[in-house]
Amino acid sequence: MEKQIHAVLKKLEYGVYIVTMGKGNEGNAFTASWVSQVSSEPPMIALAVHNKHQSSRLIDQHGAFVLNLIAENHPEIAKAYYGPAESGYQKLANADLGSSPATGSPLIQGAIGFIECRVVTKVSAGNHTIFVGEVKAAELHQDTPLLTSSKSKLHYLG
């Protein structure tokens, strides 16, 4: 039964984003797909992060995160930040970064835009924490289709 559940869940379509948090090259990044807008007034985003991720602790500590939007034709950008939670904080060590306007969180150069969020609440959800962030800034540099789980072949089943 569990195998069937995973097979069906793998069919769900998600956007694929690079989530950044912390400050500059000392921050962290990971590829995420369990993301959803959950409010329009004020605009809010929910992000599910595995509890074993260092990123979960960093988002909690800094109270902010950024969704870096990746173009459909650039899956290699997302793949550069894809990997196990235990891979450490070095994913941004040599990255070309900018800083988000509201919280100073890292921005990935090469992203087609970003959504910057300040955490307003968090909810325990099994082996994940759902961080709900109010959108404080957003920008789109290029209006092109976003990378999705089916286009990237990056499927996360937690």
RAPEVEN-V300264 format. One record per residue. OMEGA is omega in radians with two decimals (999 if undefined). D_LAST is the distance of its C-alpha to the last C-alpha in whole Angstrom. Layout:
[[OMEGA | D_LAST] [OMEGA | D_LAST]]
This chain:
[[-3.13 | 17] [3.12 | 13] [3.11 | 14] [3.12 | 15] [3.14 | 13] [3.13 | 10] [3.13 | 13] [3.14 | 14] [3.13 | 11] [3.13 | 11] [3.13 | 14] [-3.10 | 14] [3.14 | 15] [2.89 | 14] [3.09 | 16] [-3.05 | 14] [2.93 | 16] [3.11 | 16] [3.07 | 16] [3.11 | 19] [-3.13 | 20] [-3.10 | 23] [3.05 | 26] [-3.12 | 27] [3.10 | 26] [3.12 | 25] [3.13 | 22] [3.14 | 19] [3.02 | 17] [3.08 | 13] [-3.09 | 12] [3.05 | 11] [3.14 | 10] [-3.03 | 10] [3.10 | 13] [2.94 | 16] [-3.08 | 20] [3.10 | 21] [3.06 | 24] [-3.13 | 27] [-0.06 | 30] [3.11 | 29] [-3.12 | 26] [3.13 | 23] [3.02 | 19] [-3.11 | 16] [3.09 | 13] [-3.12 | 10] [3.12 | 9] [-3.09 | 7] [3.13 | 10] [3.11 | 11] [2.98 | 11] [-3.12 | 15] [3.10 | 14] [3.12 | 14] [-3.14 | 17] [3.10 | 19] [3.11 | 18] [-3.11 | 19] [-3.07 | 22] [3.09 | 23] [-3.11 | 23] [3.01 | 22] [3.11 | 20] [2.95 | 20] [3.06 | 19] [-3.06 | 20] [-3.07 | 21] [3.12 | 21] [3.13 | 24] [-3.09 | 23] [3.11 | 25] [-3.13 | 23] [-3.14 | 20] [3.10 | 21] [3.13 | 21] [-3.11 | 17] [3.13 | 17] [-3.11 | 19] [3.14 | 16] [3.11 | 13] [-3.08 | 12] [-3.13 | 10] [-3.07 | 11] [-3.04 | 14] [2.98 | 16] [-3.05 | 18] [-2.99 | 20] [-3.07 | 22] [3.14 | 20] [-3.03 | 23] [-3.10 | 25] [-3.08 | 27] [3.03 | 26] [-2.98 | 28] [2.89 | 28] [3.10 | 29] [3.12 | 29] [-3.02 | 28] [-3.02 | 31] [-3.05 | 30] [-3.12 | 28] [3.10 | 29] [-3.13 | 25] [3.01 | 25] [-3.13 | 25] [3.03 | 24] [-3.06 | 27] [3.04 | 27] [-3.13 | 24] [3.11 | 26] [3.14 | 26] [2.98 | 24] [-3.08 | 23] [-3.05 | 24] [2.97 | 23] [-3.08 | 24] [3.09 | 22] [3.09 | 24] [3.04 | 21] [-3.08 | 18] [3.04 | 16] [-3.14 | 14] [-3.12 | 12] [-3.13 | 10] [3.11 | 8] [2.94 | 8] [3.06 | 12] [3.08 | 13] [3.07 | 16] [-3.10 | 19] [3.03 | 21] [-3.13 | 24] [-3.13 | 25] [3.10 | 28] [3.08 | 28] [-3.14 | 27] [3.07 | 29] [-3.11 | 29] [-3.06 | 31] [-3.13 | 31] [-3.10 | 30] [3.13 | 28] [3.14 | 25] [3.07 | 22] [3.10 | 19] [-3.11 | 17] [-3.14 | 14] [3.12 | 17] [-3.07 | 19] [-3.02 | 17] [3.05 | 15] [-3.12 | 12] [-3.13 | 9] [3.10 | 6] [3.05 | 4] [999 | 0]]
